[in-house]
């Protein structure tokens, strides 16, 4: 049975993918948490660096993976202290529940008490209040189900019904990456985007050429360590920091060379350059979904403000603009894009393209993501 895209249905939809962080280490204080220092991951365990999700071969899955969300060897469920995720995190005194919210900074979590009748929006409002975020529309709350399929919490529906058999753990993430980061009016929102993109770089979702990655790394170093100081910054002074997925000596050398040229930039200025550079890359805002194209080739499908793209390696191989897409649907494991492409002033060529997902639930999730992104950006 084909699921058609109806506007009113779309509005009710939310579903997605949970980037997982390290096991929880501290509880965030409330208030507008800002600048920042020492968000860098020290002493990278090299064997744990994930491969780029755009490179096939890792059993056809990706760190953007529906299938496991095991970033840097950490699995969302198993790396969490057992006591925290005993089923029904129910508070017997109040008849309420408690949900753990992982923030974009891995070291920080929030605990949110909620009642059985509360909807997803209750947790979102709570998190945004704690972080002093007014621009809520760009964010979502992700969770992983018992089959390791990722979802976005539907903010208009009951929390308890969505997280039925699961631990009450959600991750606060960017859901819609603004086409221009400067559209975010508030510094606190822009800083959350900096943290999100640093995560994307670390997990191999935001990926580009060596020189682009070294440029991004140099802005991160300037933001965190300040001006290059020949007295302090000797030898390979960045090798202790985990900055990018598959961090090589060559990349570190180039990033250090670029860092020396950034003297005088404040952390905020370095962050703005970082955001502007990241937003120019093809993989910006992309969560890669492993699919097979019509030729049976393994490719990654990504969705962002520009439309839907396929990637082979980190190279964009095809691109469907939102303006060309007339309808999105799915049947079992097939995700189907209906296109109308102008050939000349008067005629349009109609076309249908299908991609085969690994499971029907990952297909439904891909379809929901595409529908919601389309709704948000068009």
C-alpha positions as a printed NumPy array, in Angstrom:
array([[  0.   ,   0.   ,   0.   ],
       [  1.427,   3.312,  -1.061],
       [  1.576,   6.099,   1.439],
       [  0.769,   9.398,  -0.283],
       [  2.171,  12.709,   0.861],
       [ -0.666,  14.815,   2.253],
       [  0.131,  18.169,   3.763],
       [ -1.95 ,  17.763,   6.904],
       [ -0.364,  14.355,   7.509],
       [  3.097,  15.837,   7.202],
       [  2.482,  18.351,   9.884],
       [  1.739,  15.561,  12.318],
       [  4.904,  13.708,  11.496],
       [  8.182,  13.491,  13.323],
       [ 10.728,  10.723,  13.24 ],
       [ 14.575,  10.36 ,  13.065],
       [ 18.087,   9.446,  14.154],
       [ 19.949,   9.637,  17.444],
       [ 23.553,  10.64 ,  17.361],
       [ 24.892,   9.094,  20.443],
       [ 27.485,  10.625,  22.63 ],
       [ 29.703,   9.313,  25.334],
       [ 28.141,   7.925,  28.466],
       [ 26.768,  10.624,  30.655],
       [ 29.26 ,  12.394,  32.822],
       [ 27.716,  15.46 ,  34.364],
       [ 24.449,  17.259,  34.707],
       [ 24.059,  20.61 ,  33.072],
       [ 23.363,  23.645,  35.108],
       [ 20.441,  25.656,  33.893],
       [ 20.557,  29.06 ,  32.31 ],
       [ 22.102,  30.229,  29.056],
       [ 25.133,  28.071,  28.941],
       [ 27.745,  29.845,  26.912],
       [ 31.233,  30.151,  25.985],
       [ 32.582,  27.284,  25.939],
       [ 36.218,  26.196,  26.082],
       [ 37.431,  22.654,  26.319],
       [ 34.699,  20.945,  24.393],
       [ 37.486,  19.267,  22.467],
       [ 37.785,  15.526,  22.87 ],
       [ 41.166,  14.732,  24.364],
       [ 43.41 ,  11.794,  23.571],
       [ 41.48 ,  10.336,  20.725],
       [ 41.248,   6.549,  20.836],
       [ 42.346,   6.082,  17.231],
       [ 40.846,   2.65 ,  16.809],
       [ 37.448,   4.108,  17.658],
       [ 37.405,   6.832,  15.03 ],
       [ 34.457,   6.035,  12.81 ],
       [ 34.911,   5.665,   9.074],
       [ 33.244,   8.335,   6.99 ],
       [ 29.615,   7.356,   6.541],
       [ 29.949,   8.109,   2.838],
       [ 32.479,   5.34 ,   2.276],
       [ 30.838,   2.013,   1.709],
       [ 32.347,  -1.258,   2.769],
       [ 31.518,  -1.094,   6.451],
       [ 28.792,  -3.721,   5.972],
       [ 26.726,  -1.239,   3.992],
       [ 25.996,   0.899,   7.006],
       [ 27.167,   4.311,   7.982],
       [ 27.805,   6.251,  11.153],
       [ 24.835,   8.287,  10.022],
       [ 23.358,   4.881,  10.439],
       [ 19.726,   4.135,  11.02 ],
       [ 20.913,   0.786,  11.697],
       [ 23.144,   1.217,  14.705],
       [ 23.999,   4.696,  15.819],
       [ 27.221,   3.382,  17.299],
       [ 29.401,   6.398,  16.975],
       [ 32.977,   6.045,  18.122],
       [ 32.189,   2.539,  19.258],
       [ 29.592,   3.713,  21.772],
       [ 26.142,   2.246,  21.61 ],
       [ 23.367,   4.446,  22.947],
       [ 21.79 ,   1.801,  25.084],
       [ 24.713,  -0.329,  26.217],
       [ 27.066,   2.511,  27.097],
       [ 24.545,   4.01 ,  29.498],
       [ 24.777,   3.125,  33.184],
       [ 22.244,   0.316,  33.713],
       [ 20.487,   1.965,  36.632],
       [ 19.476,   4.872,  34.463],
       [ 17.532,   2.96 ,  31.907],
       [ 15.57 ,   0.51 ,  33.941],
       [ 12.29 ,   0.263,  32.129],
       [  9.619,   2.781,  33.114],
       [ 11.8  ,   5.475,  34.598],
       [  8.806,   6.148,  36.787],
       [  8.846,   8.311,  39.84 ],
       [  6.628,   6.442,  42.301],
       [  6.212,   9.457,  44.563],
       [  4.648,  11.769,  41.993],
       [  3.235,   9.257,  39.517],
       [  5.401,  11.072,  36.969],
       [  8.279,   9.975,  34.776],
       [ 11.828,  11.17 ,  34.251],
       [ 13.511,  11.57 ,  30.893],
       [ 17.262,  11.994,  30.375],
       [ 18.086,  14.541,  27.671],
       [ 21.547,  14.436,  26.144],
       [ 22.735,  17.819,  24.947],
       [ 25.022,  18.689,  22.051],
       [ 27.911,  18.948,  24.457],
       [ 28.508,  15.299,  25.412],
       [ 29.449,  16.242,  28.966],
       [ 26.018,  17.674,  29.661],
       [ 22.638,  16.143,  30.323],
       [ 19.34 ,  17.405,  31.668],
       [ 16.759,  15.442,  33.636],
       [ 13.187,  16.315,  32.759],
       [ 10.275,  15.249,  34.966],
       [  7.03 ,  14.778,  33.05 ],
       [  3.526,  13.425,  33.577],
       [  1.871,  10.566,  31.641],
       [ -0.362,  12.979,  29.693],
       [  2.52 ,  15.18 ,  28.479],
       [  3.368,  15.452,  24.782],
       [  6.851,  15.684,  23.227],
       [  6.626,  19.475,  23.137],
       [  6.81 ,  19.487,  26.952],
       [ 10.393,  18.134,  26.894],
       [ 11.364,  20.458,  24.025],
       [ 10.048,  23.498,  25.918],
       [ 11.862,  22.38 ,  29.068],
       [ 15.226,  21.983,  27.256],
       [ 14.91 ,  25.294,  25.4  ],
       [ 14.034,  27.053,  28.668],
       [ 17.1  ,  25.577,  30.385],
       [ 19.4  ,  26.55 ,  27.497],
       [ 17.691,  29.899,  26.949],
       [ 16.874,  29.068,  23.318],
       [ 14.036,  30.995,  21.65 ],
       [ 14.567,  29.704,  18.083],
       [ 13.067,  26.281,  18.814],
       [ 11.875,  25.336,  15.335],
       [ 15.284,  24.191,  14.123],
       [ 15.687,  21.562,  16.851],
       [ 14.347,  18.084,  17.474],
       [ 14.633,  15.278,  20.028],
       [ 15.972,  11.978,  18.76 ],
       [ 15.678,   8.538,  20.239],
       [ 16.567,   4.987,  19.261],
       [ 14.042,   2.161,  19.385],
       [ 14.724,  -1.41 ,  20.513],
       [ 15.648,  -2.381,  16.914],
       [ 18.249,   0.389,  16.874],
       [ 16.158,   2.372,  14.396],
       [ 16.403,   6.09 ,  15.052],
       [ 13.385,   8.405,  15.274],
       [ 12.492,  11.991,  15.975],
       [ 10.14 ,  12.347,  18.919],
       [  6.78 ,  13.606,  17.627],
       [  6.291,  16.787,  19.636],
       [  2.524,  16.709,  19.151],
       [  2.074,  13.189,  20.563],
       [  2.312,  11.466,  23.934],
       [  5.866,  10.895,  25.175],
       [  4.947,   7.685,  27.   ],
       [  3.295,   6.162,  23.915],
       [  6.322,   6.883,  21.73 ],
       [  8.977,   5.689,  24.17 ],
       [  6.879,   2.686,  25.281],
       [  9.404,  -0.113,  25.741],
       [ 12.481,   2.042,  25.727],
       [ 14.643,   3.879,  28.133],
       [ 13.524,   7.464,  28.511],
       [ 16.591,   8.902,  26.825],
       [ 16.423,  11.491,  24.049],
       [ 19.102,  13.562,  22.331],
       [ 18.656,  17.273,  21.678],
       [ 19.877,  17.888,  18.107],
       [ 19.484,  20.206,  15.138],
       [ 16.743,  18.769,  12.957],
       [ 16.654,  21.503,  10.314],
       [ 20.023,  23.089,   9.538],
       [ 19.405,  26.682,   8.366],
       [ 20.509,  27.284,   4.769],
       [ 22.478,  30.254,   6.095],
       [ 23.681,  29.934,   9.716],
       [ 23.399,  33.711,  10.032],
       [ 19.604,  33.309,   9.81 ],
       [ 19.897,  32.23 ,  13.444],
       [ 19.389,  35.56 ,  15.166],
       [ 20.642,  34.573,  18.608],
       [ 24.198,  33.762,  19.56 ],
       [ 23.05 ,  30.92 ,  21.809],
       [ 21.381,  29.196,  18.797],
       [ 24.445,  29.736,  16.618],
       [ 26.625,  28.248,  19.322],
       [ 24.399,  25.136,  19.428],
       [ 24.917,  24.864,  15.65 ],
       [ 28.692,  25.099,  16.191],
       [ 28.458,  22.158,  18.622],
       [ 26.224,  20.196,  16.226],
       [ 28.59 ,  20.706,  13.279],
       [ 31.646,  19.788,  15.37 ],
       [ 29.805,  16.559,  16.181],
       [ 28.967,  16.01 ,  12.512],
       [ 32.643,  16.449,  11.617],
       [ 33.765,  14.067,  14.352],
       [ 31.281,  11.403,  13.242],
       [ 32.098,  11.761,   9.557],
       [ 28.717,  13.172,   8.487],
       [ 30.13 ,  16.584,   7.553],
       [ 32.942,  15.562,   5.292],
       [ 34.9  ,  17.152,   2.481],
       [ 38.394,  17.531,   1.017],
       [ 41.487,  17.527,   3.227],
       [ 41.942,  21.263,   2.758],
       [ 38.311,  22.046,   3.699],
       [ 38.553,  19.827,   6.789],
       [ 41.867,  21.44 ,   7.816],
       [ 40.274,  24.897,   7.457],
       [ 37.365,  23.877,   9.703],
       [ 39.787,  22.308,  12.203],
       [ 41.841,  25.529,  12.329],
       [ 38.715,  27.557,  13.253],
       [ 37.897,  25.056,  16.023],
       [ 41.45 ,  25.352,  17.393],
       [ 41.342,  29.157,  17.284],
       [ 37.975,  29.141,  19.068],
       [ 39.167,  26.751,  21.789],
       [ 42.886,  27.499,  22.243],
       [ 42.977,  31.147,  21.167],
       [ 45.885,  32.71 ,  19.241],
       [ 48.82 ,  30.584,  18.215],
       [ 51.582,  31.104,  20.783],
       [ 55.016,  29.76 ,  19.748],
       [ 55.981,  29.425,  23.437],
       [ 53.011,  27.208,  24.279],
       [ 52.03 ,  25.63 ,  20.97 ],
       [ 55.071,  23.541,  20.167],
       [ 55.431,  20.301,  18.241],
       [ 52.142,  18.738,  17.149],
       [ 50.044,  20.606,  19.698],
       [ 46.723,  19.452,  18.262],
       [ 47.318,  15.707,  18.068],
       [ 45.807,  15.3  ,  21.556],
       [ 42.493,  16.673,  20.324],
       [ 39.897,  14.683,  18.443],
       [ 38.754,  17.143,  15.795],
       [ 37.715,  15.254,  12.667],
       [ 36.784,  11.765,  11.614],
       [ 39.862,   9.878,  10.337],
       [ 42.26 ,  12.556,  11.576],
       [ 45.599,  12.221,   9.809],
       [ 49.017,  13.696,  10.544],
       [ 48.801,  15.558,   7.222],
       [ 45.513,  17.186,   8.239],
       [ 46.951,  18.191,  11.62 ],
       [ 49.979,  19.802,   9.946],
       [ 47.767,  21.813,   7.596],
       [ 45.383,  22.86 ,  10.393],
       [ 48.293,  24.089,  12.566],
       [ 49.72 ,  26.064,   9.648],
       [ 46.307,  27.723,   9.113],
       [ 45.836,  28.333,  12.859],
       [ 48.913,  30.601,  12.891],
       [ 47.212,  32.902,  10.376],
       [ 44.097,  33.416,  12.528],
       [ 45.753,  35.561,  15.189],
       [ 43.474,  38.123,  16.793],
       [ 40.162,  36.329,  16.147],
       [ 37.924,  36.01 ,  19.2  ],
       [ 36.22 ,  32.644,  19.864],
       [ 32.909,  34.095,  18.551],
       [ 34.539,  35.354,  15.346],
       [ 36.26 ,  32.005,  14.779],
       [ 32.905,  30.24 ,  15.34 ],
       [ 31.195,  32.455,  12.751],
       [ 33.884,  31.702,  10.152],
       [ 33.501,  28.015,  11.024],
       [ 29.709,  28.154,  10.486],
       [ 29.988,  30.041,   7.205],
       [ 32.589,  27.619,   5.829],
       [ 30.674,  24.511,   6.953],
       [ 27.468,  25.75 ,   5.307],
       [ 29.188,  25.855,   1.878],
       [ 29.944,  22.108,   1.882],
       [ 27.775,  19.557,   0.059],
       [ 27.48 ,  17.407,   3.183],
       [ 26.235,  20.276,   5.409],
       [ 23.094,  19.233,   7.303],
       [ 23.21 ,  15.751,   5.758],
       [ 22.521,  12.591,   7.717],
       [ 23.554,   9.864,   5.247],
       [ 21.081,   7.002,   4.731],
       [ 22.564,   3.854,   3.166],
       [ 20.393,   2.809,   0.187],
       [ 20.738,   0.98 ,  -3.138],
       [ 20.012,   2.919,  -6.312],
       [ 18.152,   1.577,  -9.361],
       [ 21.329,  -0.084, -10.622],
       [ 21.722,  -1.863,  -7.27 ],
       [ 24.753,   0.283,  -6.361],
       [ 25.292,   1.201,  -2.699],
       [ 24.898,   4.97 ,  -2.308],
       [ 24.052,   7.33 ,   0.537],
       [ 20.964,   9.475,   0.377],
       [ 21.067,  12.838,   2.128],
       [ 18.403,  15.477,   2.649],
       [ 18.93 ,  19.14 ,   3.485],
       [ 17.667,  22.628,   2.655],
       [ 18.665,  22.235,  -1.028],
       [ 16.752,  19.014,  -1.694],
       [ 17.681,  15.327,  -1.848],
       [ 21.141,  14.196,  -2.953],
       [ 22.968,  10.93 ,  -3.436],
       [ 26.605,  10.547,  -2.455],
       [ 29.296,   8.14 ,  -3.546],
       [ 32.235,   8.654,  -1.256],
       [ 31.788,  12.262,  -0.131],
       [ 31.107,  13.253,  -3.748],
       [ 27.573,  14.344,  -4.554],
       [ 26.513,  12.159,  -7.5  ],
       [ 22.934,  13.276,  -8.142],
       [ 20.816,  16.094,  -6.793],
       [ 17.042,  16.593,  -6.858],
       [ 16.002,  20.135,  -5.989],
       [ 12.885,  20.642,  -3.882],
       [ 11.388,  22.59 ,  -6.799],
       [ 11.658,  19.469,  -9.023],
       [ 10.062,  17.102,  -6.501],
       [  6.287,  16.786,  -6.837],
       [  5.605,  13.908,  -4.44 ],
       [  7.365,  11.561,  -2.03 ],
       [  6.115,   8.139,  -1.028],
       [  7.252,   4.697,   0.023],
       [  6.215,   1.085,  -0.463],
       [  7.766,  -1.519,   1.85 ],
       [ 11.53 ,  -0.907,   1.517],
       [ 11.311,   1.371,  -1.55 ],
       [ 11.563,   5.137,  -1.123],
       [ 10.093,   6.834,  -4.194],
       [ 10.705,  10.369,  -5.471],
       [  8.358,  11.798,  -8.138],
       [ 10.024,  14.474, -10.245],
       [  8.888,  17.061, -12.743],
       [ 11.888,  18.516, -14.581],
       [ 11.443,  21.463, -16.984],
       [ 12.821,  20.607, -20.442],
       [ 11.973,  23.941, -22.011],
       [  9.567,  26.819, -21.412],
       [  6.483,  24.714, -22.118],
       [  7.207,  21.053, -21.357],
       [  8.14 ,  19.223, -18.218],
       [  9.52 ,  15.718, -18.075],
       [  7.927,  13.528, -15.423],
       [ 10.151,  10.941, -13.794],
       [ 10.12 ,   8.551, -10.839],
       [ 13.246,   7.472,  -8.989],
       [ 13.319,   4.7  ,  -6.399],
       [ 15.862,   3.755,  -3.74 ],
       [ 15.877,   0.534,  -1.769],
       [ 16.41 ,   0.865,   1.992],
       [ 17.747,  -1.801,   4.336],
       [ 14.491,  -2.27 ,   6.27 ],
       [ 10.917,  -1.057,   5.919],
       [ 11.252,   0.934,   9.166],
       [ 14.394,   2.717,   7.902],
       [ 12.449,   3.428,   4.691],
       [  9.541,   4.967,   6.587],
       [ 12.002,   7.023,   8.62 ],
       [ 13.745,   8.25 ,   5.445],
       [ 10.363,   9.176,   3.93 ],
       [  9.293,  11.06 ,   7.079],
       [ 12.588,  12.942,   7.19 ],
       [ 12.224,  13.928,   3.526],
       [  8.59 ,  15.02 ,   3.968],
       [  9.433,  17.144,   6.998],
       [ 12.509,  18.762,   5.454],
       [ 10.484,  19.566,   2.342],
       [  7.735,  21.118,   4.448],
       [ 10.234,  23.17 ,   6.45 ],
       [ 12.3  ,  24.486,   3.538],
       [  9.655,  25.098,   0.84 ]])
